[in-house]
Amino acid sequence: MSRPPTLTLPPCAHAYRLDTERGAFAVHDARPDGAPIGTALLVPGFTGSKEDFIALLAPLAAAGFRAVAVDGRGQFETPGPHDEVAYAQGELALDVLAQARAVQDADGGPVHLLGHSLGGLVTRAAVLRDPAPFRSLTVLSSGPAAIDASQQARVRMLIEALGMLDKETVWQKMRELDPPEAADAATPPEIGAFLHRRWLNTVPEQLIATGRQMLHEPDRVTELAAVPLPKHVVSGAVDYAWPVPLMDAMAERLSARRTVIEGAEHSPNAEQPQATAAALTGFWGAVGQVAADRP
């Protein structure tokens, strides 16, 4: 799971509940000093939340972009029903479309969409359903189909455990499986307490349903390539959920810009936020320039 380096919102950002036609969602909304040159919607991954993007907010705003990071339904501070059907990918895609409409620029312009990990699958589904609200799509540490076979056993174990045990017990068993670098000594106490709180506040049915999506997601790259929207594939230099060569090949199939963030693994947004923000704003700026140059 992503570990944000800090939980302190920068002065440019504030937390509130974003009202949409699909309900209210907890968000962090960062804005530049002047009028934004674009708006970005940031969608987190499996077991994640809006806090995974905290370290990106200040550099994105400094570059002139408004950035809105969201808790999806059933994630952390956004409530959701105890019904797996509510977390079908199509339902989550409709939520993203509603969020995009709610944060559109003052002139009603489209937004730059970014999905991290599982969020990459959900945002892809949203774009395939209706690309109109979006100016571009960035897929961050997410691949063309299901997660790598080497990671599927762990997700299956998690789904099975959530169906039998209380969430606190599952949390403790997950911690027993963590690699040494994820031990308490390597995680600041306030971050560790946050991760625990986020886990307990996330609806179990959301985790079960979205975990199954990561196990069974079909390859929809050809469909996405046919959507006339600028695309960007970003990852760390190492990724175990979707190996980097798989994302390289996906970017080629999409005719997408490809960025590898050195020194990062599955969460460049938290591990190397400055370099990640530079890659994102460079892409968004180029997309905006192309749009401005059109007659």
C-alpha positions as CSV (number, residue, x, y, z in Angstrom):
1,M,0.0,0.0,0.0
2,S,1.1,3.6,-0.6
3,R,2.7,5.3,2.3
4,P,2.5,9.1,2.1
5,P,5.6,10.9,3.3
6,T,3.5,13.4,5.3
7,L,-0.1,13.9,6.3
8,T,0.2,17.7,6.5
9,L,-1.7,19.5,3.7
10,P,0.3,22.3,2.1
11,P,-1.1,25.9,2.5
12,C,-2.4,25.8,-1.1
13,A,-4.8,22.9,-0.3
14,H,-7.8,22.3,1.8
15,A,-10.0,19.3,2.6
16,Y,-13.7,19.1,2.1
17,R,-16.5,17.0,0.7
18,L,-17.1,17.4,-3.0
19,D,-20.8,17.3,-3.9
20,T,-21.6,15.5,-7.1
21,E,-24.6,13.9,-8.8
22,R,-23.4,10.6,-7.5
23,G,-23.0,11.7,-3.9
24,A,-20.3,13.5,-1.8
25,F,-16.7,12.5,-1.9
26,A,-13.9,13.5,0.5
27,V,-11.2,15.4,-1.4
28,H,-8.0,17.4,-1.0
29,D,-8.2,20.4,-3.3
30,A,-5.0,22.3,-4.1
31,R,-5.0,25.6,-6.1
32,P,-2.3,27.9,-7.5
33,D,-2.1,31.5,-6.5
34,G,-3.6,32.7,-9.7
35,A,-6.1,31.3,-12.2
36,P,-5.2,27.6,-12.9
37,I,-3.9,26.7,-16.3
38,G,-5.6,23.3,-15.9
39,T,-7.4,21.0,-13.4
40,A,-6.3,17.5,-12.6
41,L,-8.4,14.8,-10.9
42,L,-6.3,12.2,-9.0
43,V,-7.8,8.8,-8.3
44,P,-6.0,6.5,-5.8
45,G,-5.4,2.8,-5.9
46,F,-6.3,-0.4,-4.0
47,T,-6.2,0.2,-0.2
48,G,-5.3,3.8,-1.0
49,S,-6.8,7.2,-0.4
50,K,-6.4,10.9,-1.4
51,E,-3.5,11.1,1.1
52,D,-1.4,9.2,-1.3
53,F,-1.1,12.4,-3.4
54,I,-0.4,14.9,-0.6
55,A,3.3,15.3,-1.6
56,L,2.2,16.1,-5.2
57,L,-0.2,18.9,-4.3
58,A,2.2,21.8,-3.7
59,P,4.4,21.2,-6.8
60,L,1.4,20.8,-9.0
61,A,-0.1,24.0,-7.7
62,A,3.3,25.8,-8.0
63,A,3.3,24.8,-11.7
64,G,-0.1,26.5,-12.1
65,F,-2.5,23.5,-11.9
66,R,-5.4,22.8,-9.6
67,A,-5.2,19.3,-8.3
68,V,-8.1,17.4,-6.7
69,A,-7.3,14.1,-5.0
70,V,-10.3,12.0,-4.1
71,D,-11.4,9.2,-1.8
72,G,-13.6,6.9,-3.9
73,R,-16.8,5.4,-2.5
74,G,-16.0,3.2,0.5
75,Q,-12.4,4.5,0.7
76,F,-11.2,6.0,4.0
77,E,-13.3,9.2,4.5
78,T,-15.9,8.6,1.8
79,P,-18.6,6.3,3.1
80,G,-20.1,3.5,1.0
81,P,-22.6,0.6,1.3
82,H,-21.8,-2.8,2.5
83,D,-22.7,-4.3,-0.8
84,E,-20.1,-5.6,-3.3
85,V,-22.4,-4.7,-6.3
86,A,-21.9,-1.0,-5.4
87,Y,-18.1,-1.3,-6.2
88,A,-18.4,-2.9,-9.6
89,Q,-16.0,-1.2,-12.0
90,G,-18.8,0.4,-14.0
91,E,-20.2,2.0,-10.8
92,L,-16.7,3.4,-9.9
93,A,-16.3,4.7,-13.4
94,L,-19.6,6.6,-13.2
95,D,-18.3,8.1,-9.9
96,V,-15.2,9.4,-11.6
97,L,-17.2,10.9,-14.4
98,A,-19.4,12.7,-11.8
99,Q,-16.3,13.9,-10.0
100,A,-14.8,15.2,-13.2
101,R,-17.9,17.2,-14.0
102,A,-18.0,18.6,-10.4
103,V,-14.4,19.9,-10.6
104,Q,-14.4,21.2,-14.2
105,D,-12.8,24.5,-14.9
106,A,-14.9,27.7,-14.4
107,D,-15.4,27.7,-18.2
108,G,-16.6,24.1,-18.1
109,G,-13.4,22.8,-19.7
110,P,-12.3,19.1,-19.4
111,V,-9.9,17.9,-16.7
112,H,-6.6,16.0,-16.7
113,L,-7.4,12.5,-15.3
114,L,-4.9,10.4,-13.4
115,G,-5.4,6.9,-11.9
116,H,-2.9,5.2,-9.7
117,S,-2.7,1.4,-9.7
118,L,-6.3,0.1,-9.3
119,G,-7.2,3.7,-10.1
120,G,-5.7,3.3,-13.5
121,L,-8.2,0.5,-14.3
122,V,-11.1,2.6,-13.0
123,T,-10.1,5.8,-14.8
124,R,-9.6,3.8,-18.0
125,A,-13.1,2.4,-17.7
126,A,-14.4,6.0,-17.2
127,V,-12.6,7.3,-20.3
128,L,-14.0,4.3,-22.3
129,R,-17.5,5.1,-21.1
130,D,-17.3,8.8,-21.9
131,P,-14.0,10.7,-22.7
132,A,-15.8,14.1,-23.1
133,P,-15.0,15.4,-19.5
134,F,-11.3,14.7,-19.9
135,R,-8.4,16.6,-21.5
136,S,-5.9,13.8,-21.0
137,L,-5.4,10.4,-19.2
138,T,-2.4,9.5,-17.1
139,V,-2.0,5.9,-16.0
140,L,0.3,5.7,-13.0
141,S,1.8,2.4,-12.0
142,S,-1.0,0.5,-13.6
143,G,-1.0,-2.0,-16.5
144,P,-2.9,-3.4,-19.4
145,A,-4.9,-6.2,-17.6
146,A,-4.8,-8.1,-14.3
147,I,-1.9,-7.8,-11.9
148,D,1.1,-10.0,-12.3
149,A,0.7,-13.6,-11.3
150,S,3.4,-13.2,-8.6
151,Q,1.1,-10.8,-6.7
152,Q,-2.3,-12.6,-7.3
153,A,-1.8,-15.0,-4.4
154,R,-1.6,-12.3,-1.9
155,V,-4.7,-10.5,-3.1
156,R,-6.6,-13.8,-3.1
157,M,-5.5,-14.4,0.5
158,L,-6.7,-10.9,1.4
159,I,-10.1,-11.4,-0.2
160,E,-10.5,-14.8,1.6
161,A,-9.5,-13.3,4.9
162,L,-11.9,-10.4,4.6
163,G,-14.7,-12.8,4.1
164,M,-13.9,-14.7,7.3
165,L,-12.2,-12.4,9.8
166,D,-12.6,-8.9,11.3
167,K,-10.6,-6.2,9.8
168,E,-8.3,-5.7,12.8
169,T,-7.3,-9.4,12.6
170,V,-6.7,-9.1,8.9
171,W,-4.6,-6.0,9.4
172,Q,-2.4,-7.9,11.9
173,K,-2.0,-10.8,9.6
174,M,-1.1,-8.5,6.7
175,R,1.6,-6.9,8.8
176,E,3.1,-10.3,9.5
177,L,3.5,-10.7,5.7
178,D,5.1,-7.3,5.2
179,P,8.7,-7.2,3.9
180,P,11.4,-6.0,6.4
181,E,11.5,-2.6,4.8
182,A,7.9,-2.1,5.8
183,A,8.5,-2.8,9.4
184,D,7.4,-0.3,12.1
185,A,11.0,0.9,12.5
186,A,11.0,2.1,8.8
187,T,7.6,3.9,9.1
188,P,7.1,7.0,11.2
189,P,4.5,6.4,14.0
190,E,2.0,9.0,12.7
191,I,2.1,7.4,9.2
192,G,1.7,3.9,10.7
193,A,-1.2,5.1,12.7
194,F,-2.8,6.7,9.6
195,L,-2.4,3.5,7.5
196,H,-4.0,1.5,10.3
197,R,-6.9,4.0,10.6
198,R,-7.4,4.1,6.8
199,W,-7.5,0.4,6.6
200,L,-10.2,0.2,9.3
201,N,-12.2,3.0,7.7
202,T,-12.3,1.4,4.3
203,V,-15.4,-0.7,3.6
204,P,-14.5,-4.4,3.4
205,E,-16.9,-5.0,0.4
206,Q,-15.0,-2.3,-1.5
207,L,-11.7,-4.1,-0.9
208,I,-13.1,-7.5,-1.9
209,A,-14.8,-6.2,-5.1
210,T,-11.8,-4.1,-6.2
211,G,-9.4,-6.9,-5.3
212,R,-11.3,-9.2,-7.7
213,Q,-11.1,-6.6,-10.4
214,M,-7.3,-6.6,-10.2
215,L,-7.3,-10.4,-10.5
216,H,-9.6,-10.6,-13.5
217,E,-9.3,-7.3,-15.4
218,P,-9.2,-8.0,-19.2
219,D,-6.8,-6.3,-21.6
220,R,-8.6,-3.2,-22.8
221,V,-5.6,-1.4,-24.3
222,T,-6.8,-1.7,-27.9
223,E,-10.1,-0.1,-26.9
224,L,-8.3,2.7,-25.1
225,A,-5.9,3.3,-28.0
226,A,-8.9,4.1,-30.2
227,V,-10.0,7.0,-27.9
228,P,-8.6,10.2,-29.3
229,L,-7.2,11.5,-26.0
230,P,-3.6,12.3,-25.1
231,K,-2.2,9.5,-22.8
232,H,0.7,9.2,-20.5
233,V,2.1,6.0,-18.8
234,V,4.1,6.7,-15.7
235,S,5.8,4.2,-13.4
236,G,8.7,3.7,-11.0
237,A,11.8,1.9,-12.1
238,V,10.6,-1.3,-10.4
239,D,7.0,-2.5,-10.1
240,Y,5.8,-5.9,-8.8
241,A,2.1,-5.4,-9.5
242,W,2.6,-4.7,-13.2
243,P,6.2,-5.2,-14.2
244,V,7.9,-2.3,-16.0
245,P,8.4,-4.0,-19.4
246,L,4.6,-4.7,-19.4
247,M,3.9,-0.9,-19.0
248,D,6.6,-0.1,-21.6
249,A,4.7,-2.3,-24.1
250,M,1.3,-0.8,-23.1
251,A,2.6,2.7,-23.7
252,E,3.7,1.7,-27.2
253,R,0.3,0.2,-27.9
254,L,-1.3,3.4,-26.8
255,S,1.1,5.7,-28.6
256,A,1.4,7.3,-25.2
257,R,4.1,9.4,-23.6
258,R,6.2,7.1,-21.3
259,T,8.0,8.3,-18.2
260,V,9.9,6.1,-15.7
261,I,10.6,7.8,-12.4
262,E,14.0,6.7,-11.1
263,G,14.3,5.8,-7.4
264,A,10.6,4.9,-7.2
265,E,8.7,1.7,-7.2
266,H,4.9,1.2,-7.2
267,S,4.1,4.7,-5.7
268,P,6.1,7.4,-7.4
269,N,3.6,9.9,-6.2
270,A,4.7,9.2,-2.6
271,E,8.3,8.0,-3.2
272,Q,9.6,10.7,-5.6
273,P,6.9,13.4,-5.7
274,Q,9.0,16.2,-7.2
275,A,10.1,14.2,-10.2
276,T,6.6,12.8,-10.6
277,A,5.1,16.2,-10.5
278,A,7.6,17.5,-13.0
279,A,6.6,14.6,-15.4
280,L,2.9,15.3,-15.0
281,T,3.0,19.0,-15.4
282,G,5.3,18.7,-18.4
283,F,2.8,16.4,-20.1
284,W,-0.2,18.5,-19.1
285,G,1.5,21.6,-20.3
286,A,2.3,20.0,-23.7
287,V,-1.3,18.9,-24.0
288,G,-2.5,22.4,-23.2
289,Q,-0.1,23.9,-25.8
290,V,-1.3,21.6,-28.5
291,A,-4.9,22.5,-27.7
292,A,-4.1,26.2,-27.8
293,D,-2.3,25.9,-31.2
294,R,-5.4,24.3,-32.8
295,P,-7.2,26.7,-35.1
